[in-house]
């Protein structure tokens, strides 16, 4: 168990594999988990990954990482991490700011400070 390196995580995206955990947050803190848990994976990442355009974007980031330098891996992982964990977007139809990042969608304790 443990975290994957950024290189290994990004490389898995190239093959449309999204690494995730089976840990479940403690019931005494349902609004936030300091580590990724299955609730975070299902409520946060699955909606984005089920979008074909975002799945393709993830794969493209992964493909770009294959054979990349350590500096480029750091850059790719930082961009990807901020988008998939704390991303916000402007909804043109209703004019509202919406959370798309898994760290925000799976943690009401964090979401209230982002919007």
N, C-alpha and C positions, 0 to 999 in steps of 0.2 A: 504494500500500500504506500501511498505518498503521491506527491505531485510529479507530473511529467516535466521534463525540460521543455522550454519553449520550442526548441527545434523538433522534438518528438511529437509534441501536440500539433504544431503546424503541419508537419509531414503527414500526420494522420488525416488532416483535412483534405489533403491532395487526393486521397483515396475515398473521400466522402465518409470518413469515420470520425465521429465526434466522441471523444473520451469523456466519460462521466463517472460519477460515484454512486454508491449504494447506501451511503450514510444518511441517517435521518436526524434532523435537528432535535434537540431535547425539548420535551413538552413544556418545560418551564419557560422557554423563550421562543414562542411560536412566530413572532414577528421578525426575527432576525437570527441568522446563523453566521458566525465568523468564518466558517468554512463552507465551501459548496456542499450542498446536500441534494438528495433526490428531489425534494420539493423545488429547489432552485433549478435543477436540471429540467424537470417536467413543466413547471409554470413559467420559467424564465427562458430557457433555450429552445424548447420544442416548438413554440409558436413561430419563432424566427426561422428555425431550420426547416419547418414545413413549407415555408415560402420558397418557391423555386428560384426566384431571383437572388434571395439571400443565400440559399444553399450553393448556388453557382459562385457567388461572391466568396463564400467560405472556401470553396474548392480552389478558386483562383489564388487566394492568399496562400493556401497550402502548396499549390504548384509553384508559386513564386519563391517559396521557402526552400524548395529542393535544391541543394547545392549552393545555397546562399551563404554569404560570409556571416560571421558572428554578429557583426554590426548590423547587417541587414535583417538578421533574425530578430534582434532586439527591436528594431524599428517596426517590422511587420507585426510582431507579437504585441507591441505597445498599442499600435493603431487598432488591431483586431480586438484586443482586450477592452480598450475604452469604448469601442462601438458595441460589442456584444454584452458587456457588463453594465455600462452606465450611459448608453446611447439615448439621446433625445432627438425627436424630429418634430417638425412643424407640419401639422395636418392642414393641407391647403383647402380642403372642403369646409371645415368648420373653423379654421383659424386658430386652433388650439395647439399647445405644446403637448406632445405625447411621449411617454417613456417606451423605449423599445429594448433597453438593456436588461439582461436577465438579473443582474444584481439589484435592479430597481423593481422589476416586476415580481420577483419572488420575496421581496422584503419590504413590507409596508413601513417598517421602521426607517428604511432608507428613502423610500419613495416620497414621503412627505417633505423631505428637505430638497428634493430635486426639482419639483414642479412649482 
